[in-house]
């Protein structure tokens, strides 16, 4: 613009929108909003399904643990040890379920976020099933297993 020519307000041109801007919503904006909504719904659905599967596993494990309560102490410990193997196999795979000794105790402790199997009364479920010992209190072990399985994380 030339500084010699000063425009007055009535000489200014009106504002013009770019082409295809006649409507309030453009196609690209609608498509982006629809894709964002679809992605959010998909993520929400996946989270719900994952939580439901985790809760189902927890409920099934607690029901199986409750079914062992009527057994004698020795078969009860064996049934609880088998339950723990199946739980680990389901959550961590076959390789983790095949561990033994201290590795098995560490795996159980990591899965259930505790030290019950490496340093507590759960040690009998790790390697004590085949040793001569006094019979542990099965109710105490059962209660602790119920507590640990009940608060098990994903």
Buried (B, 14 or more C-beta within 10 A) or exposed (E): EEEEEEEEEEEEEEEEEEEEEEEEEEEEEEEEEEEEEEEEEEEEEEEEEEEEEBEEBBEBBBEBBEEBEEBEEEEBBBBBBEBBBEBBBEBBEEEBBEBEEEEBBBBBBEBBEBEBBBEBBBBBBBBBEEEEEEEBEBEEBBEBBBEBBEEBEE
